[in-house]
């Protein structure tokens, strides 16, 4: 359902993405792993055009776009069907928890306030924040903020969820609560792309692992193939250092 | 001379002083929004003109800006064969509006830039249009950041209204000089002291209003505010 072809992107003289191909089927949970600075996050951001590739194509079901001729309506169509969860949460600081989830529904999807509230309450319950509806971001912990971010993303009923290192800026004791929610989302059959450094978690929830190195997909396969019998030497080295670290 | 004689005369000059102030306040605000918009969203030529305007308003002494408005604008309108409608009062309002707008733009622009890039990303990724993003997410946060700077801009504006007497507008300052001269400049200290009190009161009112809004905009404040928050997350 999601096809990325030959995505290239440079910042100044440094090439971040050097022709990345990725295809995701409906219901897939794909984890993207790899060393820092290899363009994992950038690739994810290309999907909803927060990062702007210089060339390449994207197809999300019937929506197709060549990045060299990106146009507003197509970008908007893709954005409406994908939802992103950010490393830095990016919860709207001027809104309470429930407003964060309701606002996109009212402003972008033009739903009524009642309907938006109903969906928001439901999604916030799903991430375990029913008792924090009227709190403001400055009153919440990182884990709660990230769960708000996940609820906000789920509420727009996307076809694809994009998780960009959702636990990387959390205190260790808060990681669990967020991983649990992501696990539930993945288990519900939601097509998900997850950029992560949580190797054990990626292995557990994904049906496919993509290893990126220096701006390209260096290896991919099932979790068992990638983690237990890595064929690519760079991948083997990377896994070794990650395991040593953990 | 006593207070009861001098004060009513000065009070009579207050409405004009306040009128000049309010016109500059409101017109300056809209000028600042316009200038800031074009300094953030770059449009060829217009953005450069906006830069030039802000640099003029911030770097030329305000007295000089008033003279430029008073002597320059009639020349400008004459070019378009419109009859000269510039009284000192109108020139004062225009000159101070231009000054305040430029100054304020340099309060608004940093406030806009201070809003976390991630807030833009989140709004963009959720499909907010530019206007929706500004009005619902970035704007409210930028306003909060800008408030202290806005308070300063307001106080500078009030101070600079005192300069309009140089182009012949009869504000409290000019009136005070008339009163002093009528009394052969005997009571300068008392008169200036009274003026100081009047200006302090104006600034106090402005400061109270700004502070009210600073306190009102609630929880999403700064890190210091979080520390003082009575309600803290208990995880």
Interface residues (C-beta under 8 A of the other chain):
Chain A: X45 X48 X49 X50 X76 X79 X80 X82 X83 X84 X86 X88 X89 X90 X91 X92 X93 X94 X95 X103 X104 X107 X108 X135 X136 X137 X138 X139 X140 X141 X143 X144 X149 X152 X156 X174
Chain B: X116 X118 X119 X121 X122 X123 X124 X125 X126 X127 X128 X132 X136 X137 X140 X141 X144 X218 X219 X220 X221 X225 X226 X229 X231 X232 X233 X235
